Amino acid sequence: MFEEYTNGNLPNLKEMKAKNYDNIDASQEPDVHGIAVLTSGGDAPGMNATIRAIIRAGINSGYKMMGVTRGYHGLWKGEIKELGSRDVSETLQRGGTFLMTARSKSFETPEGVLQGAKMCQVFGVDCMVVVGGDGSFRGARDLARIGIPVIGIPGTIDNDVACTEYTIGFDTAMNTAMEAIDKLRDTASSHERCSVIEVMGRHAGYIALNVGIATGAEIILLPEQPWDINEVVRTILACRNKGKRHYIVIVAEGAGSATEIAKQIEEATEIESRPTILGHLQRGGSPTLRDRTMASLMGVHAIECIKNKKMNRLVVYKNGEITDVDIEEGLSLQKTISMEDLERSKLLT
């Protein structure tokens, strides 16, 4: 189908509707023999468990299974190889992604997408399973628009994919941050300090909010909510006046700099304040039970979608169950932290 776009112009949603690409009867979908999986964007604990589930469920369903190394960058370069059940053994407990991931500027162009589609044809890939976040799903949608069927699985520690209540890696990242903050609280209390701890979340504060609640932080700063340094200072001074001698401030990376905030707090209060940036520590480590289970079940669901000829879907977790939504619908949604959750967190400080 993609040959008609060799001039480099990808179809938009309007053109898709005109051609009925997004409303094809499942019985008309082409038979699938070869399935490839790739991981894209930032790595997340549980991605290996997802790959394992996709490969094993696919093989047990009679498909030829392949892996793409280095995400979309590897796809357009043709870095595709067949994987067997033994190739994914002993990966369930490992963090990161053994297929590796990379951000591809080339794939963001129409020519890059066409090259990726051609590589699918060369290697006999009839359907691509993409594990990643919204950016990864937009790349998958571009493939779908030129005739390469796709299934997306949400894998990102930020939990910011709008169409799902949970993304693979979120639980592990929160637990990693929580354990680090508990240790920092021990030393902060010993020295009567204020610890300003920066966690990941450039555009979404889900990690900061949940970790802040779980660790009893005095202040939680999120990119979704404006904040004032004077209010931060007043809160810390109010805590000190009530007899408290150590303080925890959690800041999402998109809400401000821990280093600058700690400096401002110390200057205003004369309380020794130390910044700590947890950074990519939150991406690593063995995935938790929840992430391993969710990754495995989402991987199986992706293969079930393909078996049922439900193409161009995103696997999601909603209302306590794993299901799927249309990729165009999923990418059109928006997600943000509710005001109710923000207010509840303030009641705990």
Stockholm file with secondary structure:
# STOCKHOLM 1.0

chainA/1-349         MFEEYTNGNLPNLKEMKAKNYDNIDASQEPDVHGIAVLTSGGDAPGMNATIRAIIRAGINSGYKMMGVTRGYHGLWKGEIKELGSRDVSETLQRGGTFLMTARSKSFETPEGVLQGAKMCQVFGVDCMVVVGGDGSFRGARDLARIGIPVIGIPGTIDNDVACTEYTIGFDTAMNTAMEAIDKLRDTASSHERCSVIEVMGRHAGYIALNVGIATGAEIILLPEQPWDINEVVRTILACRNKGKRHYIVIVAEGAGSATEIAKQIEEATEIESRPTILGHLQRGGSPTLRDRTMASLMGVHAIECIKNKKMNRLVVYKNGEITDVDIEEGLSLQKTISMEDLERSKLLT
#=GR chainA/1-349 SS CGGGGTTSCCCCHHHHHHHTGGGCCGGGSCCCCEEEEEECSSCCTTHHHHHHHHHHHHHHTTCEEEEETTHHHHHHHTCEEECCGGGGTTCTTCCSCTTCCCCCSGGGSHHHHHHHHHHHHHHTCSEEEEEECHHHHHHHHHHHHTTCCEEEEEBCTTCCCTTCSCCBTHHHHHHHHHHHHHHHHHHHHHHTCEEEEEESCSSCCHHHHHHHHHHTCSEEECTTSCCCHHHHHHHHHHHHHTTCCCEEEEEETTTCCHHHHHHHHHHHHCCCEEEEECGGGGGCSCCCHHHHHHHHHHHHHHHHHHHTTCCSEEEEEETTEEEEEEHHHHHHCCCCCCHHHHHHHHHTC
#=GC SS_cons         CGGGGTTSCCCCHHHHHHHTGGGCCGGGSCCCCEEEEEECSSCCTTHHHHHHHHHHHHHHTTCEEEEETTHHHHHHHTCEEECCGGGGTTCTTCCSCTTCCCCCSGGGSHHHHHHHHHHHHHHTCSEEEEEECHHHHHHHHHHHHTTCCEEEEEBCTTCCCTTCSCCBTHHHHHHHHHHHHHHHHHHHHHHTCEEEEEESCSSCCHHHHHHHHHHTCSEEECTTSCCCHHHHHHHHHHHHHTTCCCEEEEEETTTCCHHHHHHHHHHHHCCCEEEEECGGGGGCSCCCHHHHHHHHHHHHHHHHHHHTTCCSEEEEEETTEEEEEEHHHHHHCCCCCCHHHHHHHHHTC
//
